[in-house]
Each structure stands twice: as structure tokens, then as C-alpha cells.
Amino acid sequence: MNVVRRRVSRFLKLAVAGALLYYIFRVVPFADVMRSLRSAQLGKVAVGMGLLFATRIIAALRMKLLTDKQGLVFSLPEIFEISTTATFYGLVLPGTLSGGAIRWYKLARQGDPMRALASLTWDRLADATMVALTGVGFWLASRPSAGHTAIGPALLAACAGLVVLYLAGFSRGAGELLLRPIEIAGRRLAPDWLRTRGGELAAAARRYHEPAGRFQYKVAALSLASQLAGATAFFFWAGSLGSSVGFAELGWVRSCYMLVVLLPITFAGLGAREGILILLLRPYGVSGAECVALSFLQLGGTLVLAALGGLFELRSLWRVRPTARPNEVVAPVGDDR
């Protein structure tokens, strides 16, 4: 039953993505999109790509803070490699959570799956919360026109919900209000193995409530830096296509589409991302072809990171331990002859 459900879910996401792209390319000729891409200024595209890599490095620094707090020992290059490898698997494997599952598996190899799960969950929470917060800030700074006034309340609602979860994740007072009822319910209803796992996860969660070393502020600062770098990359990519839309306007548009593609409605966000950009950027005078081209540049950056992750994974698969030469006799351990 689970296999059938996964296949149906995968088919539906591909069907939704295909239907959206079909409709988009009926309205926006594909030849116009390619013309926009060919006209892109390579210097600005390269700057955007560099900023995208900076975004991933900053996010890796945040993840290192979270894993260090759990007692999981990873270097910054190792975390960056895990991130890009997860991006690779997220594109080539079926399922919404495939990339996240790979990240969890690689983080859990040190022997504590619950602490690895807490690190991954809190990293996602910090990232999504800052996406919404910066979106609200950019929207307010842009002084949106009448056509975009309805976006603000929706962004604010998403932001409020995520901030509540963020406070529960990183504040002891708010966190206990959530963790204690869950633990009480778990003791009454859950089987022993689930109760044990739940207790381990709650203990891992409480590690993030400890205020030592301004940990929470460092996580928030890195999350903000990551989003600002990502917004700047988006601004350069839009500028490479000749767009004159301002930084604040592009910032809140980026936040909107990033929140939408978090929903598992299409494969790799295809169709949904292009549709959101057309809907939100057309009032600023951006053509449909430029909106789709901008989406493709963003997707291209993701593909480059995924390709790098694939190379990392290929290296690890082909890495072999040193073995004895064919004519070499290896003495048994402890043999002094």
C-alpha cells in the first residue's frame, strides 16, 4: 500500500508540474525564453552563482552550530558535502523527502539518529522562518502597489506561524509549553519503542534551549546572512536579464516562491516556481519570458550544486582502502617473524 501511495504521489507531482509547464509555455513561447537566456550577461550570472555558493557555505556554518550542540562532530567541508549530496539525491531520487532523508542518514552515521534528526529539523525551521521574516521586511520596504497589497497579510500569517515554531524550538519557556504535553501524551498512548524515541528527541530538542554562548543569536544571524546572500544572487540573475526591478521587490518575490515550493505539489518546484514569478513580477513590467528565464537561472544554480554533490558521492563510492600488493605476504597480527 505504501509503495502504491508513493508511486501515485510521484505521478501526481509530475502531472501537476507537466500541466503547469504546458500552460505556461502556451502563454509564453519557449523560443522567447531561450532568447532571454541567451541575452543574459554572463558576468552577473557568475556573480549570482558565487553568491549561491556563499549561501550554502553560510547554511553549512549554521548546521555546524546545530550539530556541535548535539555533540555530533562534523567539519565544515563535511557538512557542505552532505548538503550538496542531498541536493543531488533530491533531484534524482523519487519522493518529496529524499534529499532530507539522505542528509539525515549521513548525519546519523555517528550513531545517534535522534540528535541527527533534531539537527536537521531545527536547521529547516531556522531557514524557513528567516525566509518568511525577510519576505515581510522586503515587502514593507518595497511599498507595494495595489495589485500586491494582498501578499503582505499572507506573508505575515506564514511568518507568524513560523516564528511561533521558532520560539518553541530555541526558547526554553516556549519550548516547554510544547514539549511537556507531547511527552505526557506519549507516555499514555505510545508503545515503548516510540516512547523511547520520543524521549530521545525531546532531550535533543532541549539542547537548543540552552542559552550558552549566545547560540540562538548566532543561528539567527547566520540564517539572516544566508537569506540576504540568496536574495542578492537573485537580484544579480534578474539584472543579467535586463530587469530593472528593485532589490526589495525581488526579495519578497523570492521569499514567496521559496515558501510555495516548500509544499510538495510539483517535482523540484517545476511549474509552481515559474507560475509564481510570472504572477508577481508581471505587474512590475517583467515579461513572461524573462520570468521563466529567471526561474531557469535559479534552477541552473541548483543543478550546478547537485552536480557537485554527485561528484562528491562518486568520489566516496570509488574511494577504496589500501590493499596488499598481489605478491606481498601480510604477516598475521602479533607475528614477529
URRA-V387416 format. One line per field, one symbol per residue. psi: psi as a letter, one per 20 degrees, with the letter a starting at -180 (. if undefined). burial: # if it has 9 or more other C-alpha atoms within 8 Angstrom, else .. A space follows every 10 residues. Layout:
psi=???
burial=???
This chain:
psi=ghgggggggg ggghgggggg hgggihhoph hhghgghhiq ohghggghgg hghhghgghh gghhgghhhi jpoqrghghg ggghhhgghh hiqqqhjggh hgggghhiij jnhhhggggg ghggggghgh ggghggghgh himqrhijhi hghgghgggg ghhghghhhj pgghghhghg hggghhhhhq rghhhggghg hghhhihiip jpklghhggg ghgghghhgg hhghghgghh jjqjqrgggh ghgggghhhg ihpmhrpkjp gggggggghh igijjpqhgh ghgghhgghg ghhghhhghh gghgghhipq qprqqhjppo qqpioj.
burial=.....#...# .######### #..##..##. .###.##..# ...##.#### ##.####### ########## .#.#.#..## ########## #......### .####.##.. ..######## .##.###### ########## ...#...##. .#..##.##. .##.###### ##.######. ..#.##...# ...##.#### ##.######. ....##.### .######.## ########## #.....#### ########## #...###.## ########.# ##...#.### #####.##.. ###.###### .##....... .......... .......
